[in-house]
Amino acid sequence: MQVMPAMRVLAGSIAIACFVAIVGTGAAQAAPPDTTPLAVQSVAAGDYVHFGQVALTTQDNAGDIANLGIIVGQNAVAVVDTGGSVSVGRRLLLAVRGLTDKPIRYVINTHEHPDHVFGNAAFGPGVTPSVTFVGHHNLPTELAKRGAYYLRSFRDQLGAAAIAEVKIIPPTLLVDSETTLDLGGRRLRLTAWALPAHTACDLTVLDEATGVLYSGDLVFLQHLPVIDGSLTGWLSLLPLLAQVPAKIVVPGHGRLVAPWPQALDDERRYFNILADDARRLIAAGVPLARAVPEIGRSERNQWQLFDDYNPRNATEAFSEFEWQ
């Protein structure tokens, strides 16, 4: 998740019980060439994840900052998100081919942010001709509204050559509320969430065979959650999300997976603090400019990238509650 932060990186921590932890601090690292497959970890039989760096997009890391999923069934493969550049997408494709020669039938995008969709062209026509792109029914609209802006705004971060390769590819298979995809002996339950939360087009993928939930950016671990939809919507969505019958979750960001639904605890705490702080400061008549540095400040040592993203979240919280 990256939506144009403005401040420096903060190394932080999060006190969540993890099921599988990946070694590394999340510091930005140079990306290997396109000929090097992405490193993937097995989190259950047939379920794999590439853990992106907990970092901001740079030319050095090629936008490899989001977690990406690979699900292998008896007959076919599904990929969950494709990364923050076509280079990352190519390396993800190589990782799939290192696991299996089964056809890639679906590329599932969990929402519209560049770090999750800029790699789509690596799986486009002529590369994986049998693939179908899948997403929330709002995803085509959000890509149409924001795609050109993303290409302009990420040019400096990724470089002109990397941006020139990116193609905004909307899904052709749209999920209205819930649908099931079959990879052969492995059913995937896709849920298009109605409430705006991280974005207005959040989609999750549950592997019913293993109980692994690929949450997209509805779940953040280590990395500070980022609100690009609605704080109140996300808070309202959390109890519904917790009812998904998963065992573990692969978050959109954070170099670990965690037990379900306990993985939501830290995120819920942070959002409630944002809401409480915003309401308190609004009631006291504190203006926005003075309130933003105070909203959520007690969480600063609990998350990485706090200084980059909390001002945005605090502004969103203040704006949502100002007229209530």
Secondary structure, DSSP 4 states (H G I P E B T S, - for coil): --S---S-----------SEE-SS-----PPPPTTSPPP-EEEETTEEEE---SS---TTTTT--S-EEEEE-SS-EEEE---SSHHHHHHHHHHHHHH--S-EEEEE-SSS-HHHHTTGGGGSTTTSTT-EEEEETTHHHHHHHHHHHHHHHTHHHH-HHHHHH------SEEESSEEEEESSS-EEEEEE-SS-SSSSS-EEEEETTTTEEE-GGG-BSSBPP--SS-HHHHHHHHHHHHTS--SEEE-SBSSEEEETTGGGHHHHHHHHHHHHHHHHHHHTT--HHHHTTTTTGGGGGGSBTHHHHHHHHHHHHHHHHTT-
